[in-house]
Amino acid sequence: MKTVSDIMTPAPIVVEVPGSRSDAINTMVRNTLTGLPVVRSSDGKLMGIVSRRDIFRKFDEEQLSLIMKRDCVTTSPDATVREVARVFAEKRFHRLPVVEGGKLVGIVTPTDVLKEVRGMKTAMTAEDVINTTCVTVWEGDPLTYAVSAMRISDVAAVPVLDSHGTLNGILTDRDLFSDQLSDAEAAKRLGISDPKLVGMRNVIPLFYTVTNNYFENDKVVKDYMISNPVTVFKKTALNEVARLMVANDFGQVPVHGTKDELVGMIYDVDVLRAIVGAVD
C-alpha cells in the first residue's frame, strides 16, 4: 500500500506566528487554499492549523495564535494511506500536516486519498457511509436564514428543496462567497490588502454573517444556489463517488434513493471509508 510520502504535497504553503488574521486570509486568497499549517517564525516548528472556518468562528480575534487550532493531529511520511484515511474519516477534518524529525515536510488532504479510492474495487456504496444529519433549506428561504443554519449546523453545503420537497439545487459556502469580494471596501475590511485579489473565491464565505450588513432582505437561497446539482444514488459505488468528487472538485454530493428522493449528503471524508471499512 502507498504511504503518505507518495501522495502528500511536499513543502506546503504556511503562515507564521507571530501573525495576524489578515496574514492568513491573504495567504489563502493568493493560493486559493481553505486552510494552512501555522509555523513558528523563529525555527519553523509546527504550531497548529488555521482554516477559513476557524477565522469565521473567531472573527473578533486578530492574533493568529488565538484563532488557530493548537496541538493538531499530525502524521509521518511513512504512514500508510489506510492510516490517514482512518484519521480523516473519524476526525472529519480536511488537512493533516506531515512531520518528520520535528519539522513540517508536507500536508495531505482527503482529496489526495480520494484519488486512491477512485481506482480501487469496492462493494461499498454511498448508503453504507452516510454519517451526518442532512440539513436542508427551501429555495425561498431568506439567505440570512440559510447562512445562519449552515453556521449553526457547521456544514459547508446544504441541499435546496422546492415547494414540493424535491431537490432543486445546492448551496455551498463557495456560492455564498462568489460575489462578496466584488466590493473593494468589503475586501479591505476582510483584510485582503491586494486590490488584484478582489473577486477571488473560497476564503471566508460567511464573513458578512458576522458583520450583519451584507445580505439584502430580498435575497433568497434561489438567488445563490447551483441548480440541478450533480448527485449520486445510494447504491452508487464509493469508487465512482470518489471519481466524481475528484473530477469536479466537490467536497460533498447529494444522495438520492430508489424513488429519486433525497436521502442525505455524502462528504469526501465519508468516501474514505472505502479504504478503512464501514462506519462503526
VOPAGU-2260 file (C-alpha; in pm, 1 decimal, decimal comma):
REM VOPAGU-2260
SITE   aa  ch    i         X         Y         Z
SITE  MET   A    0       0,0       0,0       0,0
SITE  LYS   A    1     114,0     352,3     -74,1
SITE  THR   A    2     244,7     572,1     203,8
SITE  VAL   A    3     186,5     936,9     286,1
SITE  SER   A    4     510,4    1033,0     112,2
SITE  ASP   A    5     361,0     903,8    -213,8
SITE  ILE   A    6      51,3    1126,1    -203,6
SITE  MET   A    7     132,1    1430,6      10,0
SITE  THR   A    8     205,9    1783,7    -108,8
SITE  PRO   A    9     567,6    1848,7      -3,9
SITE  ALA   A   10     688,6    2183,1     135,6
SITE  PRO   A   11     334,8    2318,3     183,7
SITE  ILE   A   12     246,2    2686,5     191,6
SITE  VAL   A   13     235,5    2806,3     552,7
SITE  VAL   A   14     157,5    3111,2     762,3
SITE  GLU   A   15     373,7    3217,3    1054,5
SITE  VAL   A   16     324,9    3321,8    1414,9
SITE  PRO   A   17     351,8    3584,5    1537,2
SITE  GLY   A   18      99,1    3681,1    1272,8
SITE  SER   A   19    -248,0    3814,6    1216,6
SITE  ARG   A   20    -582,9    3708,0    1081,0
SITE  SER   A   21    -513,2    3920,7     773,7
SITE  ASP   A   22    -185,9    3735,9     711,2
SITE  ALA   A   23    -373,6    3405,5     696,7
SITE  ILE   A   24    -655,8    3541,7     479,9
SITE  ASN   A   25    -420,4    3698,7     227,7
SITE  THR   A   26    -216,2    3379,8     200,6
SITE  MET   A   27    -529,4    3170,2     149,5
SITE  VAL   A   28    -662,0    3404,2    -120,1
SITE  ARG   A   29    -336,7    3425,1    -312,7
SITE  ASN   A   30    -302,0    3048,3    -319,9
SITE  THR   A   31    -674,2    2951,3    -341,4
SITE  LEU   A   32    -649,8    2749,3     -20,7
SITE  THR   A   33    -903,5    2689,1     254,6
SITE  GLY   A   34    -655,3    2623,3     534,6
SITE  LEU   A   35    -287,7    2642,4     624,7
SITE  PRO   A   36     -32,8    2494,9     863,6
SITE  VAL   A   37      91,8    2752,5    1113,2
SITE  VAL   A   38     464,1    2751,9    1195,2
SITE  ARG   A   39     680,0    2949,4    1436,6
SITE  SER   A   40     877,9    3215,7    1253,2
SITE  SER   A   41    1191,6    3164,2    1460,6
SITE  ASP   A   42    1250,1    2798,0    1378,8
SITE  GLY   A   43     974,4    2670,1    1152,6
SITE  LYS   A   44     823,0    2445,2    1418,7
SITE  LEU   A   45     463,1    2342,5    1351,5
SITE  MET   A   46     236,2    2528,9    1592,6
SITE  GLY   A   47    -110,8    2448,3    1460,9
SITE  ILE   A   48    -357,4    2467,0    1173,9
SITE  VAL   A   49    -583,1    2752,7    1067,4
SITE  SER   A   50    -881,1    2726,7     831,6
SITE  ARG   A   51   -1132,6    2974,7     695,5
SITE  ARG   A   52   -1387,1    2829,5     939,2
SITE  ASP   A   53   -1154,9    2890,4    1234,2
SITE  ILE   A   54   -1128,9    3254,2    1130,1
SITE  PHE   A   55   -1503,5    3280,5    1085,7
SITE  ARG   A   56   -1575,8    3131,6    1428,6
SITE  LYS   A   57   -1337,0    3375,1    1598,2
SITE  PHE   A   58   -1368,9    3674,9    1373,6
SITE  ASP   A   59   -1331,7    3917,5    1661,6
SITE  GLU   A   60    -978,7    3787,5    1718,1
SITE  GLU   A   61    -693,2    3946,6    1526,4
SITE  GLN   A   62    -398,0    3744,1    1657,0
SITE  LEU   A   63    -341,1    3426,4    1460,7
SITE  SER   A   64    -222,6    3242,4    1771,0
SITE  LEU   A   65    -568,4    3289,0    1924,7
SITE  ILE   A   66    -752,2    3170,3    1613,6
SITE  MET   A   67    -558,7    2862,0    1505,1
SITE  LYS   A   68    -613,1    2508,2    1629,5
SITE  ARG   A   69    -326,5    2404,6    1855,4
SITE  ASP   A   70    -195,8    2055,6    1919,5
SITE  CYS   A   71    -319,8    1941,9    1579,8
SITE  VAL   A   72    -303,7    1579,6    1474,9
SITE  THR   A   73      -7,4    1501,2    1250,6
SITE  THR   A   74     123,0    1207,1    1052,4
SITE  SER   A   75     458,4    1087,8     922,7
SITE  PRO   A   76     578,5    1030,5     565,6
SITE  ASP   A   77     591,3     653,0     617,9
SITE  ALA   A   78     233,3     621,5     748,1
SITE  THR   A   79       7,3     421,5     519,2
SITE  VAL   A   80    -276,2     564,2     313,8
SITE  ARG   A   81    -510,2     342,5     514,5
SITE  GLU   A   82    -392,9     502,3     839,1
SITE  VAL   A   83    -450,3     858,4     719,9
SITE  ALA   A   84    -784,8     763,1     563,9
SITE  ARG   A   85    -897,7     641,4     906,1
SITE  VAL   A   86    -790,8     968,5    1066,6
SITE  PHE   A   87    -984,9    1174,4     812,9
SITE  ALA   A   88   -1293,7     952,5     834,3
SITE  GLU   A   89   -1302,7     950,9    1215,0
SITE  LYS   A   90   -1189,6    1306,7    1291,0
SITE  ARG   A   91   -1365,7    1461,1     987,8
SITE  PHE   A   92   -1110,4    1732,2     926,8
SITE  HIS   A   93    -954,0    1824,6     594,6
SITE  ARG   A   94    -581,7    1871,4     630,2
SITE  LEU   A   95    -318,8    1661,2     802,5
SITE  PRO   A   96      34,0    1802,5     846,4
SITE  VAL   A   97     318,1    1561,2     772,0
SITE  VAL   A   98     603,1    1590,4    1021,7
SITE  GLU   A   99     946,8    1428,9    1018,4
SITE  GLY   A  100    1218,2    1495,4    1273,9
SITE  GLY   A  101    1003,1    1764,6    1431,2
SITE  LYS   A  102     980,3    1957,1    1103,8
SITE  LEU   A  103     684,1    2010,9     874,4
SITE  VAL   A  104     763,8    1834,8     545,3
SITE  GLY   A  105     424,2    1812,0     376,9
SITE  ILE   A  106      48,6    1810,2     402,3
SITE  VAL   A  107    -212,2    1555,0     298,1
SITE  THR   A  108    -583,4    1615,7     235,1
SITE  PRO   A  109    -890,4    1395,8     174,7
SITE  THR   A  110    -864,5    1473,8    -196,9
SITE  ASP   A  111    -520,2    1312,8    -204,3
SITE  VAL   A  112    -672,8     994,6     -63,4
SITE  LEU   A  113    -982,9    1014,5    -285,2
SITE  LYS   A  114    -753,3     979,1    -585,5
SITE  GLU   A  115    -659,1     637,0    -449,5
SITE  VAL   A  116   -1021,3     538,0    -382,8
SITE  ARG   A  117   -1138,3     616,3    -736,9
SITE  GLY   A  118    -915,3     342,4    -878,6
SITE  MET   A  119    -990,5      68,4    -626,9
SITE  LYS   A  120   -1253,2    -203,7    -636,5
SITE  THR   A  121   -1507,6    -181,3    -356,7
SITE  ALA   A  122   -1852,1    -322,6    -285,6
SITE  MET   A  123   -1928,9     -32,2     -51,4
SITE  THR   A  124   -2187,3     219,3    -167,6
SITE  ALA   A  125   -2293,3     568,8     -67,8
SITE  GLU   A  126   -2562,5     446,6     170,6
SITE  ASP   A  127   -2304,2     244,1     364,3
SITE  VAL   A  128   -2115,2     550,1     480,5
SITE  ILE   A  129   -2356,4     846,0     508,1
SITE  ASN   A  130   -2265,1     969,1     851,8
SITE  THR   A  131   -2417,5    1312,2     914,9
SITE  THR   A  132   -2762,8    1459,0     961,3
SITE  CYS   A  133   -2871,5    1622,5     637,4
SITE  VAL   A  134   -2964,1    1988,4     687,5
SITE  THR   A  135   -3187,1    2123,5     408,4
SITE  VAL   A  136   -3323,9    2464,9     314,2
SITE  TRP   A  137   -3611,5    2580,5      95,3
SITE  GLU   A  138   -3529,5    2773,1    -221,8
SITE  GLY   A  139   -3743,6    3062,9     -98,9
SITE  ASP   A  140   -3577,5    3091,8     242,3
SITE  PRO   A  141   -3409,6    3424,8     315,2
SITE  LEU   A  142   -3038,2    3391,6     254,8
SITE  THR   A  143   -2968,4    3520,8     604,4
SITE  TYR   A  144   -3158,8    3221,7     745,5
SITE  ALA   A  145   -2974,0    2969,3     527,9
SITE  VAL   A  146   -2635,1    3113,8     619,6
SITE  SER   A  147   -2719,0    3100,6     990,5
SITE  ALA   A  148   -2840,8    2741,2     955,7
SITE  MET   A  149   -2514,3    2641,0     787,6
SITE  ARG   A  150   -2309,0    2811,5    1055,1
SITE  ILE   A  151   -2502,2    2661,3    1345,9
SITE  SER   A  152   -2500,3    2314,3    1188,3
SITE  ASP   A  153   -2131,8    2350,5    1094,2
SITE  VAL   A  154   -2184,4    2233,5     735,1
SITE  ALA   A  155   -2025,5    2366,9     418,6
SITE  ALA   A  156   -2321,5    2288,3     192,8
SITE  VAL   A  157   -2696,6    2229,5     210,2
SITE  PRO   A  158   -2936,0    2068,3     -39,6
SITE  VAL   A  159   -3206,2    2310,2    -157,3
SITE  LEU   A  160   -3565,7    2185,8    -188,9
SITE  ASP   A  161   -3854,3    2331,2    -385,1
SITE  SER   A  162   -4212,3    2369,5    -258,9
SITE  HIS   A  163   -4279,1    2000,7    -331,0
SITE  GLY   A  164   -3981,2    1882,9    -127,1
SITE  THR   A  165   -3786,6    1790,4    -440,3
SITE  LEU   A  166   -3414,0    1858,3    -466,4
SITE  ASN   A  167   -3374,8    2167,5    -681,3
SITE  GLY   A  168   -3021,6    2283,7    -605,0
SITE  ILE   A  169   -2733,1    2300,5    -363,8
SITE  LEU   A  170   -2596,2    2596,2    -169,5
SITE  THR   A  171   -2229,7    2585,4     -71,7
SITE  ASP   A  172   -2000,9    2822,4     109,0
SITE  ARG   A  173   -1825,0    2885,3    -222,3
SITE  ASP   A  174   -2151,8    3005,6    -375,1
SITE  LEU   A  175   -2205,2    3243,7     -85,3
SITE  PHE   A  176   -1863,6    3391,2    -141,4
SITE  SER   A  177   -1877,7    3417,5    -519,0
SITE  ASP   A  178   -1951,0    3790,0    -532,2
SITE  GLN   A  179   -1881,6    3914,8    -182,9
SITE  LEU   A  180   -1535,0    4040,4    -274,3
SITE  SER   A  181   -1654,0    4244,1    -571,9
SITE  ASP   A  182   -1664,6    4532,7    -325,8
SITE  ALA   A  183   -1314,1    4671,8    -269,2
SITE  GLU   A  184   -1415,4    4826,8      62,1
SITE  ALA   A  185   -1551,2    4492,9     181,9
SITE  ALA   A  186   -1227,7    4325,4      79,8
SITE  LYS   A  187   -1032,5    4584,1     277,8
SITE  ARG   A  188   -1242,7    4519,0     587,2
SITE  LEU   A  189   -1186,2    4148,9     541,4
SITE  GLY   A  190    -812,2    4205,9     549,1
SITE  ILE   A  191    -733,0    4146,7     180,7
SITE  SER   A  192    -472,4    4407,0     102,0
SITE  ASP   A  193    -404,4    4342,3    -267,1
SITE  PRO   A  194    -671,6    4501,1    -492,7
SITE  LYS   A  195    -592,6    4242,3    -761,8
SITE  LEU   A  196    -735,4    3975,0    -533,2
SITE  VAL   A  197   -1082,6    4128,9    -521,0
SITE  GLY   A  198   -1322,4    3878,5    -672,4
SITE  MET   A  199   -1126,2    3569,3    -564,1
SITE  ARG   A  200   -1338,7    3289,0    -418,9
SITE  ASN   A  201   -1308,4    3040,2    -141,4
SITE  VAL   A  202   -1173,8    3231,7     157,3
SITE  ILE   A  203   -1421,9    3338,9     423,1
SITE  PRO   A  204   -1761,1    3262,6     267,9
SITE  LEU   A  205   -1967,4    3357,5     570,9
SITE  PHE   A  206   -1785,7    3679,6     658,5
SITE  TYR   A  207   -2088,0    3901,8     632,1
SITE  THR   A  208   -2293,5    3697,9     874,7
SITE  VAL   A  209   -2055,1    3828,4    1137,7
SITE  THR   A  210   -2084,6    4190,9    1034,5
SITE  ASN   A  211   -2459,6    4164,7     964,7
SITE  ASN   A  212   -2453,0    4420,8     688,5
SITE  TYR   A  213   -2430,1    4244,0     355,8
SITE  PHE   A  214   -2723,3    4027,4     255,7
SITE  GLU   A  215   -3017,3    4234,6     146,5
SITE  ASN   A  216   -3359,3    4145,0     281,4
SITE  ASP   A  217   -3489,4    4041,1     -59,6
SITE  LYS   A  218   -3208,7    3791,6    -127,8
SITE  VAL   A  219   -3322,9    3430,6    -109,7
SITE  VAL   A  220   -3149,8    3094,9    -141,3
SITE  LYS   A  221   -3255,9    3054,1    -504,4
SITE  ASP   A  222   -3050,6    3362,3    -596,9
SITE  TYR   A  223   -2727,3    3192,2    -491,1
SITE  MET   A  224   -2778,8    2817,6    -524,9
SITE  ILE   A  225   -2643,1    2594,1    -801,1
SITE  SER   A  226   -2942,1    2448,8    -986,5
SITE  ASN   A  227   -2964,9    2084,3   -1091,5
SITE  PRO   A  228   -2660,9    1972,1    -892,6
SITE  VAL   A  229   -2462,3    1658,8    -964,8
SITE  THR   A  230   -2597,4    1376,4    -746,4
SITE  VAL   A  231   -2535,9    1008,6    -679,4
SITE  PHE   A  232   -2770,8     727,1    -586,7
SITE  LYS   A  233   -2749,4     547,5    -255,5
SITE  LYS   A  234   -2630,5     234,8    -440,3
SITE  THR   A  235   -2351,8     419,5    -622,6
SITE  ALA   A  236   -2015,9     254,5    -550,7
SITE  LEU   A  237   -1773,4     462,4    -345,8
SITE  ASN   A  238   -1503,6     448,3    -612,7
SITE  GLU   A  239   -1748,3     615,9    -851,9
SITE  VAL   A  240   -1836,9     878,4    -590,0
SITE  ALA   A  241   -1463,6     943,2    -546,1
SITE  ARG   A  242   -1420,2     980,7    -921,4
SITE  LEU   A  243   -1698,2    1240,7    -938,2
SITE  MET   A  244   -1561,6    1436,0    -644,0
SITE  VAL   A  245   -1207,1    1448,6    -778,5
SITE  ALA   A  246   -1316,0    1533,7   -1133,4
SITE  ASN   A  247   -1543,9    1818,3   -1020,4
SITE  ASP   A  248   -1354,5    1936,7    -711,0
SITE  PHE   A  249   -1654,4    1857,1    -491,1
SITE  GLY   A  250   -1633,4    1810,0    -116,3
SITE  GLN   A  251   -1987,5    1677,3     -93,5
SITE  VAL   A  252   -2264,6    1536,4    -315,4
SITE  PRO   A  253   -2641,9    1491,4    -251,4
SITE  VAL   A  254   -2759,3    1128,6    -242,0
SITE  HIS   A  255   -3086,4    1002,5    -398,2
SITE  GLY   A  256   -3290,3     696,1    -307,2
SITE  THR   A  257   -3451,7     446,6    -541,9
SITE  LYS   A  258   -3753,5     674,9    -591,2
SITE  ASP   A  259   -3532,6     975,7    -661,7
SITE  GLU   A  260   -3597,8    1111,2    -311,0
SITE  LEU   A  261   -3318,9    1290,7    -125,1
SITE  VAL   A  262   -3174,2    1063,3     143,0
SITE  GLY   A  263   -2872,9    1262,8     256,8
SITE  MET   A  264   -2535,2    1409,7     174,0
SITE  ILE   A  265   -2210,1    1220,8     133,0
SITE  TYR   A  266   -1884,3    1400,7     210,4
SITE  ASP   A  267   -1530,4    1336,4      91,9
SITE  VAL   A  268   -1427,2    1207,3     435,1
SITE  ASP   A  269   -1716,2     957,7     423,6
SITE  VAL   A  270   -1594,7     814,8      93,2
SITE  LEU   A  271   -1260,9     731,7     252,7
SITE  ARG   A  272   -1442,4     454,5     439,2
SITE  ALA   A  273   -1388,7     252,3     121,8
SITE  ILE   A  274   -1033,5     209,0     247,9
SITE  VAL   A  275   -1089,5     170,3     620,9
SITE  GLY   A  276   -1429,1      -0,9     638,2
SITE  ALA   A  277   -1785,8      95,2     722,4
SITE  VAL   A  278   -1894,2     332,2     996,6
SITE  ASP   A  279   -1860,3     164,3    1336,8
